[in-house]
């Protein structure tokens, strides 16, 4: 079933509640939406397709919304398969339909599909427009947000920004949940490395009068757009959203986790800002990464392992490095029975990241906590909370 965004713009996407891992790595307990849109005018434009998993439902929505008409154009914003998975089948179903996109898309397209593009491509570049009648699409290139071929489209008459993966979130559309939490987890883990490119796109968008944002995942945004744009500006500039402390623990037998929880209690006795403890061996890694970006302070608590650091901590630090983690204060707690090595390894990872203030005090635990460890934790807490 389709729905109306406006009288002339229809939503024809689908929800997927059967998927377990988005991109084979991110848990999506509430599923995900694959968004596609249809602009009905003198000319009819389909705005992206959907994942092959949703092929049948998408074609049914498209046919119903078309009401017997045929699409004149398929606009391709992004070639990732969750959005482009039905390009070939749509092109075969509607042989007179033109494909509209940029040169990079058409260069990559044969890598995904065996499709004869002869006389079917309308190649656009930055600033080009396409008239559909009373609606006009203006094309804005958005390279590396988060693939090199990405572009977005601005419909000038109804002031709609078709934002590709920008402003998307995890979760099916019928899920009632706070937008920011799953949008943050989506953005940081998928687009987070490309903050500079997102900032460049936001500067372009600042010159547009936007009444609605139609992303390729998540709900259409029509109200309080400054809130969503403001969060994107914060996330893409690597600024913390708010004061708070994440304690990420990598514990083998439980003693390091006990220390992490003790550290949390000490901090809570000294401050009213949020203090959250996560178990890297069990909690959703993508959530912990997003939370580390949300707050301005991070404590890493890890056991030593094979002369290095327990592997789930190494995985966490690798993810932070790939996603350009920066502009935070960080404290360290290490544990080791005979040769503590976790602190050294964690410091090494942090030195590869930008603008991190690593606390001078490091807590070293020998197997299990002792009274002297609490004294050092008090010192670390004071250092973390110092302005």
C-alpha positions in Angstrom: 0.0 0.0 0.0 1.2 3.5 -0.8 0.7 6.7 1.2 0.7 10.4 0.4 3.5 12.7 1.4 1.7 15.5 -0.4 -1.1 15.4 -3.1 1.5 14.8 -5.8 4.3 12.9 -3.9 3.7 9.4 -2.8 5.6 7.1 -0.4 5.9 3.6 -2.0 8.5 2.1 0.2 8.3 -0.9 2.5 9.1 -2.1 6.0 11.4 -5.1 6.6 10.9 -6.8 10.0 12.5 -10.1 9.0 16.0 -8.7 8.7 18.3 -9.6 11.6 21.5 -7.7 10.7 21.5 -4.5 8.6 24.6 -4.6 6.3 25.4 -7.9 8.0 26.6 -6.2 11.1 24.1 -3.9 12.8 21.3 -5.4 14.9 17.9 -4.0 14.0 15.4 -5.3 16.6 12.7 -3.1 15.1 13.5 -3.8 11.5 14.2 -1.2 8.9 12.3 0.7 6.2 13.4 0.9 2.6 12.0 4.1 1.3 11.1 5.0 -2.3 8.9 7.8 -3.6 6.8 8.7 -6.6 6.2 12.1 -8.0 3.0 12.3 -10.1 3.0 15.2 -12.7 2.9 15.6 -16.4 5.9 13.3 -16.2 6.2 10.6 -13.5 9.4 10.1 -11.6 10.2 7.2 -9.3 12.7 8.2 -6.6 14.9 5.2 -6.0 14.0 1.5 -5.7 14.3 -0.8 -2.6 16.3 -3.8 -1.3 15.7 -7.1 -3.2 14.2 -8.4 0.0 11.2 -6.1 -0.5 10.8 -6.5 -4.3 7.3 -7.9 -4.3 5.8 -5.4 -1.9 7.6 -2.5 -3.6 6.3 -3.3 -7.1 2.8 -3.8 -5.7 3.0 -0.3 -4.1 4.4 1.2 -7.3 1.7 -0.3 -9.5 -1.1 0.8 -7.1 0.2 4.4 -6.9 0.7 4.6 -10.7 -2.9 3.8 -11.2 -2.3 2.6 -14.8 0.3 5.2 -15.7 3.9 4.4 -16.7 6.9 6.1 -15.1 8.9 8.4 -17.3 12.0 8.5 -15.0 13.8 6.5 -12.3 16.0 8.8 -10.3 18.9 6.9 -8.7 20.4 8.7 -5.7 22.6 5.9 -4.4 23.7 2.6 -5.7 23.9 0.6 -2.4 21.8 -2.5 -2.9 19.3 -1.7 -0.1 18.1 1.2 -2.4 19.2 0.2 -5.9 18.4 -3.5 -5.7 15.5 -3.4 -8.1 16.9 -1.1 -10.8 17.3 -3.8 -13.4 13.8 -5.3 -12.8 12.2 -1.9 -12.9 14.1 -1.0 -16.1 12.9 -4.2 -17.7 9.3 -3.8 -16.6 9.2 -0.2 -17.9 11.3 -0.3 -21.1 10.5 3.4 -22.0 11.6 4.7 -18.6 14.7 6.8 -18.5 17.3 6.4 -15.7 18.4 9.7 -14.2 21.6 10.0 -12.2 25.2 11.3 -12.3 28.2 10.0 -14.2 29.6 8.0 -11.3 26.4 6.1 -10.9 26.4 5.1 -14.6 30.0 4.1 -14.3 29.2 1.8 -11.4 25.9 0.5 -12.6 27.3 -2.3 -14.9 29.2 -3.7 -11.9 25.8 -4.5 -10.3 23.5 -5.2 -13.2 23.6 -6.6 -16.8 21.5 -3.8 -18.2 21.6 -2.2 -21.7 21.8 1.5 -21.0 21.8 2.6 -24.6 19.6 5.7 -25.0 18.2 5.3 -21.5 20.5 7.5 -19.4 19.9 11.1 -18.4 23.2 12.2 -16.9 23.0 15.1 -14.5 25.6 17.1 -12.5 25.6 19.7 -9.7 23.0 22.4 -10.4 21.2 20.6 -13.2 17.4 20.5 -13.1 14.7 18.2 -14.5 11.2 19.5 -15.1 8.3 17.1 -14.6 5.6 19.7 -15.2 4.7 21.8 -12.2 7.5 20.0 -10.2 11.2 20.5 -10.9 14.0 18.4 -9.4 17.3 20.2 -8.8 20.3 17.9 -8.3 22.9 18.3 -5.6 26.0 16.1 -5.6 26.9 14.5 -2.2 30.1 12.5 -2.8 31.1 10.2 0.1 27.9 10.7 2.0 28.7 7.8 2.3 29.5 6.4 -1.2 31.3 8.4 -3.9 28.3 8.5 -6.3 25.6 9.8 -3.9 23.4 12.7 -4.9 20.3 14.3 -3.4 17.4 16.0 -5.1 15.5 19.1 -4.1 12.0 19.5 -5.5 11.5 23.2 -5.9 7.7 23.7 -5.9 6.9 21.7 -2.8 10.3 22.3 -1.2 11.1 18.7 -0.6 14.6 17.4 0.0 15.1 13.8 -1.1 18.1 13.2 1.1 19.4 9.7 0.2 20.8 8.1 3.3 21.0 11.4 5.1 18.5 11.8 8.0 17.8 8.1 7.9 17.4 5.8 10.9 17.0 2.2 11.8 13.5 0.9 12.6 10.4 0.1 10.6 8.0 3.0 10.1 5.4 1.6 12.4 7.8 1.5 15.3 7.2 4.1 18.0 10.5 5.3 19.3 12.7 8.4 19.8 14.0 9.4 16.4 17.4 10.5 17.7 18.5 7.2 19.3 18.3 5.0 16.2 19.2 7.9 13.9 22.4 8.4 15.9 23.2 4.8 15.9 22.6 4.7 12.1 24.6 7.8 11.3 27.7 7.3 13.5 28.2 3.7 12.5 27.4 4.0 8.8 28.2 7.6 7.8 30.4 8.7 10.8 33.7 8.6 9.0 32.6 11.1 6.5 31.9 14.1 8.7 33.6 16.6 6.4 31.5 15.5 3.5 28.3 15.7 5.5 29.3 19.2 6.6 29.8 20.2 2.9 26.3 18.9 2.1 24.7 20.7 5.1 26.3 24.0 3.8 24.6 23.4 0.4 21.3 22.5 2.1 21.5 25.7 4.2 20.7 27.7 1.0 17.5 25.7 0.3 14.0 26.5 1.7 13.1 23.0 2.9 9.6 22.1 4.0 10.1 18.3 4.2 12.9 15.8 4.2 12.4 12.4 2.5 15.2 10.0 3.5 15.8 6.5 2.2 15.3 5.0 5.7 13.0 6.1 8.4 10.1 8.6 8.6 9.5 11.6 6.4 10.4 14.7 8.4 8.1 17.7 8.2 8.2 19.5 11.5 11.0 21.0 13.6 13.5 20.5 10.9 16.0 22.6 12.7 16.3 19.9 15.4 17.2 17.2 12.9 19.6 19.4 11.0 21.2 20.6 14.2 21.9 17.0 15.3 23.4 16.2 11.9 25.7 19.3 12.3 26.7 18.1 15.8 27.4 14.5 14.7 29.2 15.4 11.5 31.5 17.9 13.3 32.3 15.3 16.0 31.1 17.5 18.8 29.5 15.9 21.9 25.8 16.3 22.1 25.8 16.7 25.9 27.9 16.1 29.0 28.1 12.5 30.2 30.3 9.6 30.7 30.3 6.2 29.0 32.3 3.4 30.7 33.0 0.6 28.2 34.2 -2.6 29.8 36.0 -5.6 28.4 35.9 -8.1 31.2 36.9 -11.8 30.9 35.9 -13.3 34.3 34.0 -10.4 35.7 36.6 -8.6 37.8 37.1 -5.8 35.3 33.3 -5.3 35.1 33.2 -5.0 38.9 35.8 -2.3 38.6 33.8 -0.5 35.9 30.7 -0.5 38.0 32.7 0.7 41.0 34.0 3.5 38.8 30.5 4.4 37.8 29.3 4.6 41.5 32.3 6.9 42.3 31.4 9.2 39.4 27.7 9.2 40.3 28.6 10.3 43.8 30.4 13.3 42.3 28.2 14.5 39.4 24.7 14.6 38.2 25.6 14.0 34.5 24.7 10.7 33.0 27.1 7.8 33.7 26.5 4.6 31.6 28.3 1.3 31.8 28.4 -1.1 28.9 29.7 -4.6 28.5 31.6 -4.8 25.2 31.4 -8.6 25.2 27.6 -8.6 25.3 26.1 -5.2 24.5 25.4 -4.0 21.0 28.8 -2.6 19.8 27.0 -0.1 17.5 25.0 1.3 20.4 28.1 1.7 22.6 29.9 3.5 19.7 26.9 5.8 19.2 26.8 6.5 23.0 30.5 7.3 23.0 29.8 10.0 20.4 26.8 11.3 22.3 28.7 12.2 25.5 31.9 14.1 26.1 33.8 11.6 28.3 34.7 8.0 27.9 36.3 5.5 30.3 37.9 2.3 28.8 38.1 -0.6 31.3 39.8 -3.7 29.9 41.5 -6.9 30.9 44.9 -7.7 29.5 44.9 -10.6 27.0 47.8 -12.5 25.3 50.2 -9.5 25.9 47.6 -7.1 24.5 44.0 -6.2 25.4 40.9 -8.3 25.5 39.7 -8.6 21.9 36.2 -7.0 22.3 38.0 -3.8 23.5 40.3 -3.9 20.5 37.3 -4.3 18.3 35.7 -1.3 20.0 38.8 0.9 19.6 39.1 -0.2 16.0 35.6 0.9 15.3 36.2 4.3 17.0 39.3 4.9 14.9 37.4 4.0 11.7 34.6 6.4 12.6 37.0 9.3 13.4 36.3 9.5 17.1 37.7 12.8 18.5 37.2 15.7 20.8 36.6 13.8 24.0 38.2 13.2 27.4 39.2 9.6 28.0 40.2 7.7 31.2 41.8 4.2 31.4 41.4 1.2 33.7 43.5 -1.9 33.0 43.5 -5.3 34.6 46.2 -8.0 34.6 47.4 -10.8 36.8 51.1 -11.0 36.0 51.9 -8.4 33.3 49.1 -5.8 32.7 49.3 -4.7 29.1 45.8 -3.4 28.3 46.6 0.2 29.3 49.6 0.4 26.9 47.6 -1.0 24.0 44.6 1.2 24.6 46.8 4.3 24.7 48.4 3.2 21.5 45.0 3.2 19.8 44.0 6.5 21.3 47.2 8.1 20.0 46.0 7.4 16.5 42.8 9.5 17.0 42.4 13.2 17.0 42.0 15.7 19.8 41.6 13.3 22.6 42.5 14.3 26.2 43.8 11.2 27.9 43.8 11.4 31.7 47.1 11.2 33.3 45.8 8.9 36.1 45.4 5.3 35.0 44.0 2.6 37.3 45.9 -0.6 37.3 44.2 -3.6 38.9 46.0 -6.8 39.7 43.3 -9.5 39.1 40.7 -8.1 41.5 40.0 -4.7 43.1 41.8 -3.6 46.2 41.4 -0.6 48.5 44.2 1.2 46.8 42.5 0.9 43.5 39.5 2.8 44.8 41.8 5.6 45.8 43.2 5.8 42.3 39.7 5.7 40.9 38.8 8.7 43.0 41.7 10.5 41.4 40.7 9.5 37.9 37.1 10.6 38.6 38.2 14.0 39.7 40.4 14.3 36.6 37.5 13.3 34.3 35.1 15.8 35.9 37.6 18.7 36.0 36.7 21.4 33.6 
